[in-house]
């Protein structure tokens, strides 16, 4: 920057021509900045879904991690599909390690710094050398080209210590090599009832009650809506830290309606985590209380506008939604006698006491849309509308259309 300042200073006082040079230089810099900003927003030919986000689950900036690291990929408002799959509003993950973003309108490179997960994987185990590293997720379309606008995570810095014990130190009791604790039948994003039985899984170690001095053993603790406690001290015992010192491998817990986080943490005979600590992935669950379903007027009705049973459609068809005796409100907005549309494609009705799934067979229109252009494969399909409340849960009674059978052809005839 110093030569540029000297040039500008040297030209001051030479009249209008110098001012023009400076003006042009400033304008050039501004145009370059705008072009750079636009390049960051523009990817390839495939459009991204509005509000799409990709992120690391349970990994924070500045975290200290072991050399062998298990990563979990999160995705909102888009679907995951393998490379080569021609599916709307979908893509697959790429992991960038210690590298800047590649050109966003070209296929993402495939090398040690750009890992492809073209089979549709949503998690991966990687090995990093000791030291500091930068990780970032970038979605790619069927041809590995970023979308427009590009869907990318934050760049996270992680620190890898010399060994797993140094990276994650706990108390005085060592854990067995390869030991793992995990939820046996509960996944991130699961929808559960207020009263649920949770099963604890354990590999390469044994379960022993608190106070039992047995090698390679410990007992489970369930963390609810809380961060990890200090790992070299006894785990607290309260409503957020449930102890299972009797050696239980399952438990029935009661949770309030809404979103919660759950994590398992193994403790030794004195309730202190091992070294290295054994902890599960911290997962999010959505608890739905059936008694809290929003009421709907008895005469409320949702229907397809201008679409009849047996209709013939083009592959890209615009479908319009009608609603009687209720209003439309976007997801997240709580107003009496309102909801938003969901389109079920070749799918049975979901459970009415849970949020409607969000996938290729259950399309959400949470922005309050009353029409949508959808792409359907050639052949026969079943379409049905189902209204959901601000939490995507059907009303009581449910407001749904009759299922329609349609035929999709290339010409729409």
Helices and strands as residue ranges (DSSP letters): H 2-11, H 16-41, E 53-56, E 63-65, E 68-76, E 79-80, E 90-97, E 114-116, E 123-127, E 131-140, E 156-160, H 164-167, E 180-183, E 190-192, E 195-203, E 206-207, E 217-224, E 241-244, E 250-254, E 258-267, E 283-287, G 290-292, E 301-305, E 312-313, E 316-324, E 327-328, E 338-345, E 362-364, E 371-375, E 379-388, E 404-408
